[in-house]
């Protein structure tokens, strides 16, 4: 039994070498292949994998640079490289500093002496064709974004290169680039809130696994030590080939290989899979255990249903960071209870929920009724649900500023599924109705 693969391939050795390079180091595929004694094809694949792992970036006309991998809990921070992509920019100098974080941006619509009070290290000055402002920002440790597509003087380029501070140009105007950056920060806040499998794995202690050559006795001993009922089984290259359950060891001789009771070709997932997707996958497949693998199907970690659901519950208690469209649509809806204590909802149709014709969008209408169903069923059972199927009837148009009432009615509920009817009413008239079947992600 093992909890890691001791066999280090050329590919893994290259990745370890790249990870050990100093942040800011330029990486050449040809030079890497020569130094490590491998083919250029092998070196190229390792560099691409390092990009996927977010430890290097590759920029046109600049090359590949080692960067610092940021924990997800600060993933809302943009690097200067991110900003170049966001504003469709062209790097003019200081490319070695593209990996640095952007802490804030300053719009340079002021005199040079006033500008100096707002610029500090890690900031980005957004300004037009002003050489004096470009130099001032670089001297204060800030990057520069030049709007309007203008270039720079040779002296400014040399200063940017000396200080490893990026200076780049965008064809867009100041208002547009500021809006682009704000939107990117907002999007990252939303992504930060959405937990992925990597968030669980990062906080877990080491996991246990078995090799295909392991015996029933080794499996029993591991179960006694760890108390876990299932284990991922790997081959000699640490690739997942199956799962073994401790209950299948009953009656097997101690020296019997676990290969005969192996559940082959198990469902696996990656570090970047969202927890909601992982939970839904486990529900649909009726499984409680997921091996986590990389692109080469090598085992990274394992998670079980209990860990996934607990992490999802914890995430719901975190402060709201960025708002998705579902949240924005639901913002105008209030909850109340009738005389029997059952939830119902009411609110107004806002302009953002309407089509060009002034009636409510059918997509928005569906979202409102779906959210009402999720909230009602969670209130009844305490479980979280995902939508299985839905039949919707649009009976009458609803306009901007119309007041609506949403009435859920539970039709049937079992341990795994729930059928619910949702009616939307305006001025005592039924305007829309939906019948939904939901699946609980709490049970297999």
C-alpha positions in Angstrom: 0.0 0.0 0.0 1.2 3.5 -0.8 0.0 7.0 -0.6 2.1 8.4 -3.4 3.9 7.4 -6.6 7.7 7.2 -6.2 8.2 6.8 -9.9 9.2 10.2 -11.3 8.8 10.4 -15.1 10.7 12.8 -17.3 7.6 14.9 -17.6 7.2 15.2 -13.8 10.9 15.9 -13.4 10.6 18.8 -15.9 7.6 20.2 -14.0 9.6 20.0 -10.7 12.5 21.8 -12.4 10.2 24.6 -13.8 8.5 25.0 -10.4 11.9 25.4 -8.8 12.9 28.3 -11.1 12.9 31.8 -9.7 9.8 33.9 -10.3 10.3 36.1 -13.4 12.8 33.7 -15.1 12.3 33.4 -18.8 11.9 29.8 -20.1 12.9 28.6 -23.6 11.7 25.2 -24.8 14.9 24.7 -26.7 17.1 25.7 -23.8 15.0 23.6 -21.3 15.3 20.5 -23.5 19.1 20.9 -23.8 19.6 21.5 -20.1 17.4 18.6 -19.0 18.6 16.2 -21.8 15.1 15.6 -23.3 13.5 16.2 -26.6 12.0 19.5 -27.5 8.6 17.8 -27.7 8.8 16.6 -24.2 10.0 20.0 -23.0 7.1 21.7 -24.8 4.5 19.4 -23.2 6.0 20.2 -19.8 5.7 23.9 -20.4 2.1 23.6 -21.5 1.3 21.6 -18.4 3.0 24.3 -16.3 0.7 26.9 -18.0 -2.3 24.8 -17.0 -1.0 24.7 -13.4 -0.6 28.5 -13.5 3.0 28.6 -12.7 4.1 30.1 -16.0 2.6 32.4 -18.6 3.4 32.7 -22.3 3.0 36.0 -24.1 3.4 36.7 -27.8 6.7 38.5 -28.6 7.8 38.1 -24.9 8.0 34.3 -24.4 7.3 32.1 -21.4 7.9 33.4 -17.9 7.9 31.7 -14.5 5.2 33.3 -12.2 4.1 32.8 -8.7 1.0 30.6 -8.4 -1.6 32.4 -6.3 -3.8 30.6 -3.8 -7.5 30.6 -4.8 -8.4 32.6 -1.7 -6.8 35.7 -3.3 -7.8 34.8 -6.9 -9.6 38.2 -7.2 -6.2 39.9 -7.6 -5.2 40.6 -11.2 -1.7 40.5 -12.6 -0.4 43.1 -15.1 -0.4 40.2 -17.6 -4.2 39.7 -16.9 -4.8 43.4 -17.6 -2.9 43.3 -20.9 -5.3 40.6 -22.0 -8.4 42.3 -20.7 -7.7 45.6 -22.5 -6.4 44.0 -25.6 -3.1 45.7 -24.9 0.4 45.7 -26.5 3.4 45.5 -24.2 5.9 48.2 -24.9 8.4 47.6 -22.2 9.1 46.0 -18.7 7.9 42.6 -19.8 9.8 40.9 -16.9 7.2 42.5 -14.5 4.1 41.1 -16.1 3.6 38.5 -13.4 3.3 41.1 -10.6 0.0 41.8 -8.9 -2.1 44.8 -9.6 -3.2 46.4 -6.3 -5.2 49.3 -7.6 -5.4 51.5 -10.7 -5.2 55.3 -10.9 -6.6 57.4 -13.7 -4.1 60.2 -14.6 -6.5 63.0 -15.4 -4.7 65.6 -13.2 -1.5 67.7 -13.1 1.7 65.9 -12.5 2.3 67.1 -8.9 -1.2 66.0 -7.9 -0.7 62.7 -9.6 2.3 61.8 -7.5 0.2 61.6 -4.3 -2.0 58.8 -5.7 0.7 56.6 -7.3 2.4 53.9 -5.2 4.1 50.5 -5.8 1.9 47.9 -7.3 -0.6 50.4 -8.8 -1.3 51.0 -12.5 -1.5 54.4 -13.9 -4.0 54.8 -16.8 -3.0 57.8 -18.8 -2.7 59.1 -22.3 0.3 60.3 -24.3 2.3 62.0 -21.4 6.0 61.0 -21.1 6.3 62.9 -17.8 3.5 60.8 -16.3 4.9 57.6 -17.6 8.3 58.3 -16.0 6.7 59.4 -12.7 4.7 56.2 -12.4 7.7 53.9 -13.1 9.8 55.8 -10.6 7.1 55.2 -8.0 7.0 51.5 -8.7 3.8 51.5 -10.7 3.0 50.0 -14.1 1.5 52.2 -16.9 -1.4 51.7 -19.3 -1.5 54.1 -22.2 -4.9 54.7 -23.7 -5.6 55.7 -27.2 -3.0 53.4 -28.8 0.0 55.8 -28.3 3.6 54.7 -28.0 6.4 55.7 -25.6 9.8 57.3 -25.8 13.1 55.2 -25.8 14.0 56.7 -22.3 10.6 55.5 -20.9 11.1 52.0 -22.4 14.6 51.7 -20.9 13.3 52.8 -17.5 10.5 50.2 -17.6 13.0 47.5 -18.6 15.4 48.5 -15.8 12.7 48.5 -13.1 10.9 45.4 -14.5 7.6 47.4 -14.5 5.3 46.8 -17.5 4.2 49.6 -19.7 1.6 48.8 -22.3 -0.8 50.5 -24.7 -4.5 49.9 -25.5 -6.5 51.4 -28.4 -9.5 51.9 -26.1 -10.2 55.2 -24.2 -9.8 55.7 -20.5 -13.5 55.0 -19.5 -13.6 51.8 -21.6 -10.4 50.3 -20.1 -11.5 51.2 -16.6 -14.8 49.5 -17.2 -13.0 46.4 -18.6 -10.8 46.1 -15.6 -13.8 46.5 -13.2 -15.7 43.9 -15.0 -12.8 41.4 -14.8 -12.4 42.0 -11.0 -16.2 41.5 -10.6 -16.0 38.2 -12.6 -13.1 37.0 -10.5 -15.1 37.7 -7.3 -17.8 35.4 -8.6 -15.4 32.7 -9.5 -13.8 33.0 -6.0 -17.2 32.3 -4.4 -17.8 29.2 -6.5 -15.9 26.4 -4.7 -14.1 23.8 -6.7 -12.6 20.4 -5.8 -9.2 21.9 -5.4 -10.5 23.9 -2.4 -11.2 20.6 -0.6 -8.0 18.9 -1.6 -5.9 21.9 -0.4 -7.2 21.5 3.1 -7.1 17.7 3.3 -4.3 15.7 5.0 -2.6 13.0 2.9 -4.8 10.4 1.4 -4.4 6.6 1.1 -4.4 4.5 -2.0 -3.5 0.9 -3.0 -1.5 -0.5 -5.9 -2.8 -3.2 -8.2 -0.3 -5.6 -6.7 -1.7 -5.0 -3.1 -3.2 -8.0 -1.2 -6.4 -8.4 0.7 -4.3 -8.3 4.0 -2.7 -5.0 3.0 -6.2 -3.6 2.3 -7.5 -4.7 5.7 -4.5 -3.2 7.5 -5.0 0.1 5.7 -8.7 0.1 6.6 -7.9 -0.5 10.3 -5.4 2.4 10.3 -7.5 4.9 8.3 -11.1 3.8 9.0 -12.0 4.5 5.3 -14.3 2.1 3.5 -12.9 2.7 -0.1 -9.6 3.3 -1.8 -8.4 4.3 -5.2 -6.2 1.7 -6.9 -3.3 2.7 -9.2 -0.8 1.0 -11.5 2.9 1.4 -11.3 2.7 4.8 -12.9 0.2 6.1 -10.4 -2.6 6.0 -13.0 -6.1 5.2 -11.5 -7.4 1.9 -12.7 -10.1 1.2 -10.2 -11.6 1.4 -6.7 -11.7 -1.3 -4.0 -14.3 -1.5 -1.2 -13.3 -3.0 2.1 -16.5 -5.0 2.3 -15.4 -6.9 -0.8 -12.4 -8.3 1.2 -14.7 -10.5 3.3 -13.7 -14.2 2.8 -10.6 -13.4 0.7 -7.3 -15.1 1.7 -4.7 -12.7 3.1 -2.4 -13.2 0.1 -5.1 -12.8 -2.5 -4.6 -9.9 -4.9 -7.2 -7.2 -4.8 -7.3 -7.2 -8.6 -10.1 -9.8 -8.7 -12.5 -7.6 -6.6 -11.5 -4.3 -8.3 -14.2 -2.0 -9.6 -12.5 -1.0 -12.9 -12.8 2.2 -14.9 -14.2 4.3 -12.0 -15.7 7.8 -12.5 -13.0 10.4 -11.8 -12.9 14.2 -11.7 -10.3 17.0 -11.8 -9.2 19.7 -9.4 -11.0 22.4 -11.4 -14.5 20.7 -11.2 -17.0 22.7 -9.2 -18.3 21.1 -6.0 -21.8 21.4 -7.2 -20.9 19.5 -10.4 -19.1 16.9 -8.4 -22.0 16.4 -6.0 -24.5 16.2 -8.9 -22.2 13.6 -10.7 -22.0 11.5 -7.5 -25.8 11.7 -7.2 -26.6 10.7 -10.7 -24.1 7.8 -10.7 -25.0 6.7 -7.2 -21.4 6.8 -5.9 -19.9 8.2 -2.7 -16.2 8.3 -3.6 -14.3 10.2 -6.3 -10.7 9.8 -7.3 -9.2 13.2 -8.4 -6.8 12.9 -11.3 -4.7 15.1 -13.6 -4.8 15.2 -17.3 -2.8 12.0 -17.5 -5.2 10.2 -15.2 -2.6 10.1 -12.4 -4.1 10.1 -8.9 -3.8 13.5 -7.1 -6.3 12.9 -4.2 -9.6 11.4 -3.3 -12.9 12.9 -2.0 -16.1 11.5 -0.7 -19.7 12.7 -0.7 -19.6 13.8 2.9 -16.6 16.1 2.3 -18.2 17.6 -0.8 -21.5 18.4 0.9 -19.9 19.8 4.0 -17.7 22.1 1.9 -20.8 23.3 0.0 -22.6 24.0 3.3 -19.6 26.0 4.6 -19.5 28.0 1.3 -23.1 29.1 1.8 -22.1 30.8 5.1 -19.3 32.8 3.4 -19.9 36.5 2.7 -21.3 37.4 -0.7 -18.5 38.4 -3.0 -19.7 38.8 -6.6 -23.3 38.4 -7.8 -24.3 36.0 -10.6 -27.3 36.7 -12.8 -29.4 34.3 -10.7 -28.6 36.4 -7.6 -29.3 39.7 -9.4 -32.7 38.4 -10.7 -33.7 37.2 -7.2 -32.7 40.4 -5.4 -36.1 42.0 -5.9 -38.0 39.0 -4.5 -39.0 38.8 -0.8 -40.0 35.8 1.3 -43.1 35.4 3.5 -45.0 32.6 5.2 -48.7 31.9 5.0 -50.9 31.1 8.0 -49.8 27.5 7.8 -46.1 28.5 7.9 -45.4 27.6 4.2 -43.0 29.8 2.2 -44.3 32.0 -0.6 -42.6 34.9 -2.5 -43.5 38.3 -3.9 -41.8 41.1 -5.7 -41.9 43.4 -8.8 -40.7 43.0 -12.3 -37.7 45.2 -12.8 -36.5 46.7 -16.1 -33.5 44.4 -16.1 -35.9 41.4 -16.2 -37.7 42.5 -19.3 -37.3 42.1 -23.1 -37.2 45.0 -25.6 -41.0 44.7 -25.8 -41.4 45.5 -22.1 -42.6 42.0 -21.0 -40.8 39.7 -18.8 -38.2 37.5 -20.4 -39.2 33.8 -20.5 -35.7 32.9 -19.4 -35.9 35.2 -16.4 -39.4 33.9 -15.5 -38.0 30.3 -15.5 -35.1 31.3 -13.3 -37.4 33.0 -10.8 -39.7 29.9 -10.5 -36.7 27.6 -10.3 -35.1 29.6 -7.5 -38.5 29.6 -5.7 -38.6 25.8 -6.0 -35.1 25.4 -4.6 -35.7 27.6 -1.7 -39.1 26.0 -0.9 -37.8 22.4 -1.0 -34.7 23.3 1.1 -37.1 24.9 3.7 -39.1 21.7 3.8 -36.4 19.0 3.9 -33.2 20.9 4.7 -31.5 19.4 1.6 -30.1 21.1 -1.5 -31.5 20.1 -4.9 -30.7 20.2 -8.6 -33.2 20.4 -11.4 -34.1 17.1 -13.1 -36.9 18.2 -15.5 -39.4 21.0 -15.8 -42.6 21.7 -17.7 -43.5 25.4 -18.0 -46.6 27.1 -19.2 -46.7 30.8 -20.0 -50.3 31.9 -19.8 -50.3 35.7 -19.8 -47.7 38.4 -20.4 -46.2 40.2 -17.4 -44.9 43.8 -17.7 -42.3 46.0 -16.1 -43.3 47.1 -12.5 -46.0 44.4 -12.3 -46.3 42.9 -8.8 -46.0 39.1 -8.8 -46.7 36.5 -6.2 -45.0 33.1 -6.4 -46.8 30.2 -4.8 -45.0 26.8 -4.4 -47.0 23.6 -3.8 -45.3 20.4 -2.9 -46.7 17.5 -4.8 -44.5 14.6 -3.7 -41.3 14.1 -1.8 -39.1 11.0 -1.3 -35.6 10.5 0.0 -34.0 11.3 -3.4 -36.5 13.2 -5.4 -39.1 15.9 -5.1 -42.0 17.1 -7.3 -43.2 20.6 -6.9 -45.7 22.9 -8.6 -44.9 26.7 -8.9 -47.6 29.2 -9.7 -46.9 32.9 -10.6 -49.8 35.2 -10.0 -50.4 38.9 -10.9 -53.5 40.6 -9.5 -55.2 37.3 -8.6 -54.6 36.0 -12.1 -52.4 33.0 -13.0 -49.7 34.2 -15.4 -47.3 31.3 -15.4 -47.0 27.8 -14.0 -44.3 25.2 -13.8 -44.1 21.6 -12.6 -40.6 20.5 -11.6 -38.9 17.3 -10.6 -35.8 17.9 -8.4 -33.1 15.6 -7.3 -31.5 15.8 -3.8 -27.7 16.0 -3.8 -27.7 14.8 -0.2 -28.4 11.2 -0.9 -27.1 8.5 -3.3 
